[in-house]
Amino acid sequence: MKEKEPAHVLTTGKLGLWINPRNADMKYYDEALEHAKEARIQVAHLYAQWGLIEKSSGEYDWKIPDYILGKFKKNGFEAVAVIPIIFTSKLDVMPEDMTFKSFSDPAFVERFVQFTETFMERYKDTVKYLVIGNEIDIYLYQHPDQASDFGVLVEAVANANDVPVGTEVAIHSVVQNTCESLAQKALAGDIVFYTFYPMGGNFSFGGDPQKVDEYFAAMFDLAGDRKIGVVETSWSSSQSLESSEDMQAAYVREVFRILKENKSRIEFLLWITLHDSTPEECRKAAEFFVTGVADEILDDIETMARFSDFMCFIGLRRTDGTPKPAWYQWMEEVEAYYSS
């Protein structure tokens, strides 16, 4: 039987979502997929960690991507797959038999490119975008000598694969650290991918949701002639971060306004996440990004609490599955978006 097509299929200006189940419980995953279809998205997000899939040379564990991408295919979603070889602040897990020397080391490039080709051959019907690295500028800001080499790796992956390939930078970090020239060295491939969290210092979301145009202008400037893809964007609704659920809903309005105004240049825009995360998930995630990079922050109770809250309250729906104002705003905006 032929799979159902999504209600709306766009070639650019696509809508996306990071689909996570309520209460971080995979028994609710099918329910989350139904909400994603209700939200009328076309693109969904997947992390594909090299060293967790390819344990060692020729030894693969496809269980998780088979499950997730199988669900995406069944529900008619395109996938944007992020291989976070740089995972924001650190290098990600690699196969056990690999020794990392540099991103441009021929043996390393050959092995990594081979993995991407194997991955894409398996999932070519579903994965439509391949992102190499997650918020790479944050790591490269501490290791600027590796930026050009990383660009070499991304370009090699782009040359070997037919889908659009690029790398992903955190535009809020690039702008705040004025490291555009560093990010430019690492950009390669077909599309420039971004994360964007419009927060101030110390994870504060106390600003004006309407004042985000300058960041999107920075995305376009850095990308040059290439299109952009927004792999992650959201606004925290946490009161402890000087925000609210109403402010989050206001940002949803701004996201759709910007998307409508720049539809020809934005390949897709993906909201993270469907549901708020659980406190335990958020604590573990905050610890992951800090451990081995800035271990002293682990003992800073206030900073770690704010970091955790940043990741806990970015969903359109609450942890228990109940909709937030942002969900209703999304549904209103998406109807107008497809009707325009």
N, C-alpha and C positions, 0 to 999 in steps of 0.2 A: 504494500500500500504506500502511495506517495505521501511524504511528510507534508504537513500543513505549512504554508508560507506565513511569515509574520504579517500582521494586518497592514503594515506599511514598510516598504523596502526603499531606502534612500541610497543614493550613490555617494553623497557627501552630506555633512551636517547630521550624521547619524546619532541616535541616542543610545546610551549604554548604561550599564549598572553592574556593580560588584554584588553578586547574588549570594548572600549569606543567610542561613536559616535562623529563626528566632531561638533564643536561649542557647545559641551555639550548638544546637542539637541536630545532627544530620537526619534524624527521623522526620524532621520538618522540612527537609530540602525540597521535596516535590511541591510542598505548599509555597515555599519561597519562589520556585520557578513559576508557579501560577501567578503570584503577585508580580513577578517580572514581566510576564506576558500582559497582565492587566495594565502595567505601566507603559506598555507598548514600546519596549526597547528592541533594538536590533543587534546590539553588541554586548557581549559579556566578558568578564575578566577572569584570567587564570594565571597563577604563578606556576612555572615549570622549573623547579630547581635542578640544575644539572646533576649535582652529586647525589641527589636523592633518587633520580631516575636511572642514571648510569652509575652503578655502584663501583664498577671497575671496567676495564676494557671489554666490551662485548656483553657485559652483564647488565641487563635492564630490568627495571621494575616499573611497568606501565599501569599498575593498578589504579592509582589516583587519577592521572590524566585520562585514562580510559573511561573511568566512571563519570568524571565531571564533563569531559568533552562529549561523551555519549549522551548525556542529558542535554547539553547545549544543542547538539545536532537534532535530537528528537523534538526539541521545542522550537527549532528554527532560528536559533541564535548564531550569529557569527562570533568568533572568539578572537580576542586580542590576548596573545600569550606573551607573558613577560618572563624572560629567563634572567633572573637577577644575579648575574655573575658578580656584579657589584650590587650589594644590597644596602643602599643608602649610606651607611657609615663604615662598611667593612666588606671584605671579599666573602662571597657566599661559599657554601660547601661544594667541593669538587670531587671527582672520582678518586677513590682511595689510592690508585696507582699513579696519580698525576702529581707532579712537583711544579708549582708555579714559579716561574722565573720572571716573565714579563708578558704583557698582553700581546706583544708582537713577536714573541719567540715562535719560530716556524713550527716546531712540534706542537706547541700549545694551540696555535691558530688552526693547524690541520685537524687536531683532535676535536676542538670545539666546533669548528665548521661541520665536521662529520656528524657530530651529535645533532646539530640543528637540521641537517639534511635528513637524518634518520627520523627525527621528530616530525618534520614537516611531511615526509612521505607517509607517515602513519596517520596524520591528522589533516591532510591537505583539504579535505572536504569541509572542515569546520574552522580551522585557524586561518584567518584572513590578514592578520597583522602580527609581526614578530618584533618584540621589543627586547633589546639586549642591554641589560642593566636597569637598575631601579634607583632614581634620584642620584645619578652618578656624580653630579657636581659636589655633593656633600662629602663623598669620599675623596674626590680629586682635589678638593680645596685643601686637604691635608696631605695629598700626594700629587702635587702639580706636575712632577716629572713624568707621570704615567698617562697624562691626558692624550697626547698624540698617539702613543702606542695603543690606547684603547680605541681611538678612532680607526686605526689600522684593522683591528679585530672586527669592528662593526662593519666596515666596508667589505671585508672578506666574506662575512656572513651574507651581506646584501648581494654580493656578486654570485653567491652559490645558490640563492633561493629566489623563487619567482614571486612570492608575496612581498608587499611593502615591508621594509626593514628599517629600523632606526634605533636610536637610544633615547633615554628618558632623563630629563633634568627637572629639578624642583624650581620652578620659575620664581617662587617667593624667596627661596634661598639665594638664587642667582642675583636677583635684584638687590636684596638686602646686603649681600656680601660684595656687590659690584664686581662679580667675577665672570662677566660675559665673555671676555677674551679667553679665559680658561675653558669655559663650556664650549666655545666655538671650536677649540682644538679637538675636542672629542666627538663632535657631531659628524655623522656619516650616514650614508644610506639614502632612503627615499623620502621619509617623513621625519619630522622632529616631534617627539612625544614629550608630554609634560605632565607633572603633577602640580596642582595649585591649591594651596590652603591659605586663604587671605587672613592670616593671623599676624598679630604684632609680637612684641617680645614676650617671653615666658608663656608662650602658647595662648595668648589672649585673643579672644574673638570679640572684643569690645568696640571694634571699629564700625564703620558704616558699610553695610553690604552693597550699597550703590557705588562705592568708590573702588571699583575693581578694573575699570577700563585700562588703566595704565599698565597693569600686569599683562593683560591680553595684548596690548600694544607691544610690550616687551617680548612676548612669545613670537609675534609676527616678525619683529625686527631681527631676532636671533635666528629665526628659521630662514630668512631671506626669501628665495623664490619657492621654497618647499612648503607643502601643506603641513598643518599641525594636527596632532591628535592629543586630546586631553584624556589621559589614562585614568587620572584620579582628580576629582575636585569635590569639596564638601565644605560645610560650615558647621562647627560644633554648636550644639544647643545647650551646652553645660553652663549653668548659672555660676559655677565656681570659676569658669573662664570668662566671666563678664558677658555672657551671652544669654540667649533664651530661645525657646522653640519658635517664637514669632520672628526673631532675627534670622534664624535658619530658613524659615519659609520665605522671607524677603530675599535671601540670597538665591533661592530657587528661581524667583522671578527674574533676577538679574542674569542668571545663567542662560535662561531662555531668551532674554532680550539680546544678549551678546551673540548667542548662537544664531538667532534670526538675522542679525545685522552682518554676520561674517560667515554665512553658511557655505559659501564657495571656497573658503580657505580652511575651514575646520572639518577635517575628515570625519571625526566623531568626538563626542563629549560624553564621558562616562562618570556617573555619580558613584561615590563610595560612601556609604554602603546602603543596602536595602534595610537591614536591621542594625540598631545599636549593638555593640558588643557587650559581653559580660565582664564584670570587674576582673575576673581571673584571666580572661583572654587579654585584656588591656594591660594588666600588670606584667604578664609574661612578654608581651610585645614590647613594652617600654624597656624592660630589662634586656631583651635581645639586642636592641639598637645601641644600648649604652655599654653592655658588657664587652670588655676587651678593647674598648675605644676610649671611654671616659669613666673608668670604674669608680672614680671618686664620687660621681653623681649618684651612684646606687645608694649612698648613705645620706643623700640630701632628700629628706622625706617630702618637703614641700614641692621641690622640682619634679620628683618622680610621680607625685600625686597628680600634678598638673599635666605632665606628659601622658599619664594613664588616662586622665579625663579627656584629653584631646582626642584620643582614639576611641573612647567609649561612647561618645554621643554624636556621631556624624551620620547616623542612619536616617532614612526617611520614616522608619517605623521604630518603635521602642523595642527593647530586648524581649519583652513578652509578646510581641507581635502586634500590639495596638498601634494604629496610625498616628503620626504626629502631624501638626499643621503643615509641615513640609511635604508630606505625602499628598494631602489634599491639594496643596498648591501645585505640586508636580502634575497631578491628574488634570487640573484645570489648564495648566500651561501646555501640556502635551496635546490636548484636544485642539487648542488654538494653533499650536505649531503645525500640526498635520493639516489643519484646515486652511492655513495661510498660503 
